[in-house]
Amino acid sequence: MTTLGNLFLGLAALGAVLSIVSLFWGRSMGPKEGEGVTNLGYYMTFGILGSLTLSTGILMAAFFRQDFTFEYVAQHHSTDVSALRWLFDFSAIWAGREGSLLFWAWLIALFGAYVAYKRMSETDELSNMSLAVFNVVQLFFITALIIPLNNPFKVSDPSWLGPGGELLINTAMNLSLIHI
């Protein structure tokens, strides 16, 4: 599942690049001649939202399944056993830097898709350039997510997991547990 999450992040980055290029290219072609190319930029904005929604869904499912093969899930999972555990698992998605970046990228994509939906019937230059700026910001967030430091889809160290996939609390995971 970590590979699938990374794949959707890559597709979102590709969609952002294609959207930016098509919006600027459509602008340079003129309002009538470039309308088809500009509309591709709008459709790619919807594609970014779809890819990031799937990435966020994969991470959310990993928290609900307690899939500790995700390093992010192993580090930020809830240990609560009450009836509110689902709420803690849900909010753990943005508990760390990696998940927070993914959540904000998803929110920006959601707003960008809303703008694209509302302005697609009358694509004027202001709407096209504002959507291009949205996607430049979006590309920044997605690029930040793809680098290993901020990637929420990193695989856990195998020494963290037991034979049944359960999380082992040991010194390999938490250096503060080392006693001299």
N, C-alpha and C positions, 0 to 999 in steps of 0.2 A: 504493500500500500504506500510505502514511502516513495517508491519509484513513480507511482501514479500521481501522487501529490506534486512531485517535482516536474512531471510531464505537463500537468495543467499549469504550473507556474511558467514553464517555458512557452506554452501555447498563449498564455496571457501576454507575455513579453513580446512574442511575435505579433500578436494582434495589435498591441500598442504601437509597435513600429509601423506596421502596415497602415494603421489608422492615421498616424501622424503624416506619413508620406502621402497617402491618398488625399487627405484634407488639404495639404499644401499644394499638391499637384493639381487638384481640382480647382483650387483658387487661381493658380497661374493660368489655367486653361480658359477661365471666364465662367460667368454664371450659367450660361446655356450649354456650352460644349463640355464643361467639366462637371455637370450635375451627376452623371453616372459614377465618375471617379469619387466625387464627394460623398455620394451615398454609400460607397464601399467603406469609407471612413466611419460613417455612422453605424453600419452593420458590424464593423470590427469592434466598435465600442460595446455593442451588445455581446460580442464574442468574448471580450475581456471580462465582462460581468459573469458570463457563464463559466469561464475557466476558473475565475477566482471563487465563485460560489462552490464549484466542485472541490477546489482545494480546501476551502474552509470546511465544507461538509466532510471531507476525508479526515481532517484533523479533529472535528467534533465527534465523528464516529469512533475515532481512536480513543478519545477520552471516555466515551460512554462504554466502549468494549474493554477498557483498561488494557489497551494494546501497548505494552511497554517496549515493543521493538522501536517505537518512536522515542528518541531521546528526550524530546520536548514533553511528551506525556509522562515519561519516567521522572522527570525533574519537577513537574508542576501538577501532578495528579492530586486528587483529594483523598484524604484518609478518613473522611467522615463516613459514618455508617448509619446516619439518620435518614429519615424520609426525604430530606432536602439534598441528598447527595447529587441528584441530577442537576440541581442549581449550581452547586460547586463545580461539577464537571463542566457545565456549560460556561461558567465564568472563567474557568481555568484556561480557556482558549486564549484570552488576552492577559493572562497572568504574567507572562514574561515578555521580553523584547521581541522575540521571533513571532509569537502569536499576536502581539499587539500590532506589529507591522502588517501582518496578514489581515487582521481585522480592519485596520485603517485603509489598507489597499482595497479591501472589499467595499467599505463604505464610500470611498471615492469612486469606485467603479459603479456602484449603485446610483450615486448622484449623477455621474456622467451619462449613464444609460437613460436616466430620467430626462436629462437635458436633450439627449439625442432623440428620444421618443417624442418629446414635446415640439422640437424644432425641425423634425425631419420633413414635414410636409411643406415647410417654407424655408429652405436652406439659404439663408442670407450670409453675407461675409462675416458678420459679427458672431453668429452662431457657429460657423465653421471654425473660426480661429479660437473661440472660447473652448470648443470641444477639442481642438488640437492642443491647447494649453492643458486641459484636463488630462489628456493622454500623455503629455510630456511628464506631468507630475506622477501620473499612474506608472509610467515606465521607470521613473526614479524609485518608487516604492517596490515595484516588482524586481528591479535589478538588485535592490538592497536585500530582498528576500532570497534571491538566487545564490548570493555569495554564501559560502559555508558558515560564516560567523553568525548570520541571521536566519539561516534556513530552518524552519520548523519541522522539516521532513528528514532530518538527519537520523541515521540508524543508531540505536543504542549500542554501547559496548557489550559484546556477548557475555562478559563476566558479570554484568548486572542482572542477567536473567537466569532463572532456574530451569530445570529440564521441562517443566510444564508451561514455561513462558511467564511465570510469576516473577515479580521484582524482588531481587535479593538486596537487602540493605547491607552494604559492606563498605570497606574502606576504598574500594576501587571507584565507587560512586560518590562518596562523600568524604573528602579529605579531612574534615573536622572530626571524624570518628577515629582517626589514628591516635593511639595513645603510646607514649614512649615510656 
